[in-house]
């Protein structure tokens, strides 16, 4: 499924999980399972295959999690009609109860 890292956070432990979705629709059920695990606080996702206008879906995966991401398809979509299957994309989901989470985002990078 992925890997996880456990880090200390001000007298608490945070579990950070990385998960390759192979498309948000394909990986959604396992992603929701990760969100339901009370020990998981941050989820890094890859290959969500979302276009820029669909990135809001990362914020709607689970009511206890916020999310954001970048699309790998941005440049491809501005060049004309898209052919083939979607690809790429990375993002983060984090528990809404975490305070002090800051997101730095440029056109092609995210920093949590």
N, C-alpha and C positions, 0 to 999 in steps of 0.2 A: 504494500500500500504506500509506503513512504518511510520516513524516519522521524524520530522525535528527539528533541533536545530538552533537557530539564535545566532551568536556570533559577537562581535565587532572586526573589524580588521582595525587598523590604520585609523580612520575616515571613515570607511565603515562598512557595515553589510554583513555578509556571511551567507547564508542558507546552512546547512549541512543536507542531506537527507540520510536515511537508507532504503534500499530496498531489500527484499528477492525475488530474480529472479525466483526461482523454475526452474533453467536452463536458461542459457543466451539466447537460442533460444526462450524459452517461454516468457521471460520477456523483450526482446529487445525493442519492440515497446513502452512500458511504460518508459523504460530507456531512449530512444531517446527523448520522451516527456519531461522527467525531464531535460535532457541536453538542450532542446530548451527553458526551462524556464530561462529567464535572471537573476532571483534572486537566482538560485541554483548555488553554487560554488563548492561544494564537495559532492560526492555521495559515501556512503559506501554500498557495495553490499555483499550479502550473497547467498549461494547456487547457484553459477554460474555453477557448475557441469563440469568445464573444467579440462582436464588433463594437466599436466605440459607443454606439447608441444603445447597446444592451448591457453595458457595464454596471448599471444600477441593479441588475439581478444579483450581483454579489452581496449587495446590502440587504437582500430579501431572502437569503437562504434559511435563516433561523432567527426567531425574535430576540434571542439573547446575544446575537453577534452583529457587529457592524462590519462592513466590507468595502473594499475599493480595489481597483486594478487598472492595468493598462492593456490595450489591445495590440496584438502584433499585426493586425490587419489594417491599421489606419492608413498607411501609405498605399496599400494595394487597392483600397476602396475608393480613393480619390482619383485613381488613374482610369477609372471607367467601370464597366460592368464586371462584377466578380464572377469568375468561373471556377468550378471545383469545390472542394470541401473547405470549411473554415480551418484555421490553424492558430497555434500559439496563444500567447497571453499569460500574464502572471498577476497575482493579487494576494492580498492579505485579508483574513477575517480575524476579528479579535472580540473578546467578550466586552459587551457594553459597560459592564461594571468596572473594567480596568480604568483607572484614572490616569491622566497624563499621557495617554497615547497620542502621539503626534505623527502625522503623515507628511512626508516630503515627496512631492511628485513632480517629475518633469514629463516631457512628452513620451519618453520611453523607459523611465525608471521610477521605482517606488522605494522609499526608505521609511521603515517603520521605527 
